[in-house]
């Protein structure tokens, strides 16, 4: 995008639309295959213009949450099953909570995964061994540490940091209120959670120093780190709110950037894997690319109220394609021009 001529303001002609058929819960590239996790229990593998393979990952059930490590899609359903789907359409049952809803999922680069059902958090290491921990209240978010086998679990009144391979009690990061999604910076220095109270709360490790990020008009449910770890983009306002994390103190005392201001709330954000370019999806279906260094904007998709909010965004590993989906069942792939 950095080399694109300044006269280009729209990329809509480089988008191929697809009919997902249902609410898109998650999007990911499985190696080179675009994949969508759907609320009706299916995983859609997009194979080209107008061609797609549907995999019944959760027959007669719905998908509630999805995560990917680039090799496979792992989905959790209201049937209590945790299923791994590969780009060749094969499925593997990796967890079964006997009908209890899967509320959250997380994958580790090492091949580990974790999920929660009610108060129980289950961690599965790269050899398939399971460990469980009972959280103080129902977990809302899970995230693995960038290095090591450690899991952040968000719940009421804080976040717990759990080592599944030890018997030690999890370390607690405390802050009153209901904590939703949780994310861990790539350098391991910061843990940040979104809150029911329309704010973010963070901790600087290992000091456990508190960081408050407030002023959102609605809840933040999408978080994305830049490839260099210096910026955290968030949803929940009529622009993507991007916090600076390059200094030792993180964003404290520094104003955030506001990218892509529009008369609609941002619903999803996704940083490019190798450039300071942010994909922004809105509640009216609009999608923009915004370059951080000069705030230049490129239109990817015009809003379509009939197809609902953007609920999923995912870049491929090389950053040449962007996959999106909406809660109205629309989807598409943007291929950036050379």
N, C-alpha and C positions, 0 to 999 in steps of 0.2 A: 504493500500500500504506500510506503514511503516514496516509491519511485513513480507513482501514478501522476499523470499530467494534472495541473491544477484546474483544468477545465472540466474534469470529470467530477460530477456531483452525485451521480446515481449509478448503482450497480445492479439495478433491478433486471436488466437484460441478461445478466449472468446467473440468474436464479432459476432453478428447475423446481417447480412445485410438485408436491405429492399429496395424495389424499391418505392421511393416516387412518381415518375411520373412527377415531375416538380420541378422548382427552389424552394428550401426550404428557406422560409423567416424567420421562427422562430421555435424553438424547446422548449418543456416544458414537465414536468411531471404533469399531472392532477391527483392528489392523487398518485396512482400507475401506471397510464396509460401513456405511452409515446405518445406524440402528436406533429404533425408537421403542421405548417401553410404553405401553398403552394401558389406560385405566381398566379396559375390559379383559385384561389378563394376557394379551398377546404381545409378542416382540416382533416388530416389523424390520426386516433386513432389506434395505434398498439396494437393488442390483443394477440400476440404470434408469434411463428415462422411461417412466411409466411401468417399470418392472420392480416387483418386490415380493419377498417371501415372508409369509406370516408364520410364526412359530407359536404354538399354544403353550406358553411357559406355565400358565396357571389356568388350566381348563375349568370352566364354570366358576371362576373367581376373578378378583380384580387385583391389579398391581397398585400398591400404595407407595412404594419407594424403590429407587433404582440407583445403582452405582456401577462404574466401569473402571477397569485398570488398563484399558486399551486392547486387551486380549479377549475379553468376554464381558457380557452384561450380567450383573447379578441383581435379581429382583426379589422383593419381598411382598407377599400378598396378604389379603384378608382371609386366605385359607391357611395361614400359618406356615407356609412353605417358603423356603429360600432357594431360588433356582438360578443356576449358572447357564447362560446361553452363549454359545460360541458362533463365530461368523459362518460356519458351515451348517447352522440350523440345529445342531445337537444340543440337548439340554441335560443337565445333571442336578439332581436334588442334593444340596449341600447342607440343608438344615430343615427341621420340621418341628414347629412349636404347637402342633396338634390343634390347629384352629385358632390360636391366639394371633391377633393381628401383628404383623411386622411393622413397627413404627419407624425404625431408622436403620440405615445400613452404612457401612464404611469399608473401604478396601485399602490395603497397604501395598506399596510397590514391591514388597518382598513376597507377596502372594497370600498374606493373611487377610482375613475378613472378620467383620463383627456385625451383629444385629441385635435389636432389642425387641422384646415382646412383654407388655406390661412392665413390671419393674426389673425383669431379668435381662441382663446383658450377656450375650454369648460371644466369645472370641474363638476363632478357628485359625490355628497357625498354618504355615505353609505345608505341613505334613498331615493336616486334617484333624489334629488333636483339639478337643474342645475344652474350654474353661468357662465357668459362669460366675457372675457376680450380681448380687441384688442391690440395685441402686436405692437411695433413700426415697425417691419418688419416680414416677414414670419418666424415663429418659426421652428427650425430644431430638437430640442430635448426637452423632458419633463422629469422631475423626481420629485417625492414627497420627502419631508423631512422625515427623519427616525421617527420623532415624530411630531404630530400635523398635522393640515390640511393646509399645505403650499406647494407650487409648484414652482420648478425652471424651467424657460423657457429660452432656449438659442435662440439667434437671432443675427442679425447684430449689432456689437459694444458692445456685452456683454450678460449678463444673468439677467433676472428679477426674483425676489422672491415675489410671489403673495400669499396673504391670501384670498382665494375665499369668505370666510364668512364675510369679512369686506369691507367697502367702501374705505379704504385707498389705495392710489396709491402704486403699487409694489415697493419694494426696488430695486435699480439698482446696479449691479456689472459691472463696465464699463471696457472695453478693446477693442481697435479698431480692426476691422477685422470681418470675418464671423465665428460665433461659431456654431458648428454642434451638436454632442451629448453632453449631460450633465449628471453628476452623483453627488450624495451627499454622503459623508461618513456616516457610521452607527452611529458615535458619534455626527454628526451634525456640526463638526468643519470645514469641508472643502467642497467647491463646486469646481468641476473641469469640464472644457469643452474641447472638441477636436475642432481644428480649421482647416479652409480651407488651412491655411498656413503651413500645415505639422508640427503642434506643439500642445501642450496642454497649457491651461492657467487655473490657479486655484486661489482661494481666500480663505484666512483663516478668518473665522468668529469668533466673530462679528467685528473684526477690519477692514475687507475688505482688508487685506494685500495681495498684488499680488504675484503670484508664476508663473514663466515661466518654461516650460519643453520643450526643443527644441531638434533638431538633428535628427528628423524622416525623412526618405527618401520618405515617402508617408503619406497620411492622416490616422489618427487613427479613426477607426469606431467601435471598440470593446473595452469595458472597464469592468473590473471585480475586485471587492474588495475581499481580503482574509477574512475568517470568523472572524478573530480577529481585522479587520479594520486597520492593520498595513502596508498593502501592496496594491498597485493599479497596476494591470497588464493591459497592453495595446497592441494593434496590431499596424501595420504600419511599421515594420522593418523586417529584416531577422532573428529576434529573438523576443520573447516576452520581452518587456521592462517593468520592474517591479520597481515601485517607492516606497521608504520607507515613511511611514506616521506616524510612532510611536511617533516622537517627537512633541513638541509644534509647531515648525516651519514647520513641514511637510518635503518635500523633498529638501528644499532649502539648497544648499551647500553640498548635498550628491549625490553621483553617483547612478544611477539605477542599478539593476541587469539585466543581459541579459540571458534569459533561452531558451534553444532549438535552438541554432544557426544552420541555415540550408541555402542552396542556393535557398530559396523561401521565399516570404514575409508571415508573419503571418496575417491571415484574421480574426480569432476569438480566444478569450481567455475566460476561465471559471474556476474560483477557486473552489476547492472542498469545500463543505459546512462545513466540520469539521476538515480539515487537511491542512497543507501548501503544497498542491499538486495542480499544475496548469495543466489543459487541454489546449493544444495549437493546433489550426487548421491552416493549411497553404493554400496558393493559389493553390498549386498543389494537394490538396486533402489529404495530409499527416496529421496524428494526433499523437501527443506525449503526455504523461504525464510526468511532471517534478516535482521532489521534491525539494523545495527551500533550505532545510537545507544542502543538499550535492550535489545538481544539478544532481542527478541520473535520468536517462531517461528510459521510457518504451514505446515501440512502440505500438500504438493502431491500426493504419491503414497506409498502404503504399500508396504513392501517385498514383493517377489515373487521368491523364490529361483529359481523355474522360469524366469524371464525374465532372470536374471543382473544384472550390475553396470550402473550408469548409465555409459555411455561417451561421451555427447554431450549438451551443453546449449547453447542459443542463444536470446538475446532478439531480438525484432524491434527495429527502429530506435527506435520510440516507447516501448518498454518496456511494452507492454500484453499481449504474448503471449510465452510461454516454450515452446520446442520441446525435446523430450528423446528420447533413444533408448538402448537397452541392448544388451549383447552377445548377448542371447538373442532379439533381433528384435522386442522390444516398442518402442512409440513413442507419443507423445502430444503434444497442444498444450494448454497452460493459457492461458485468456483471463481476465485479471484483471477482477474486477467493477468497475464504475464507482465 
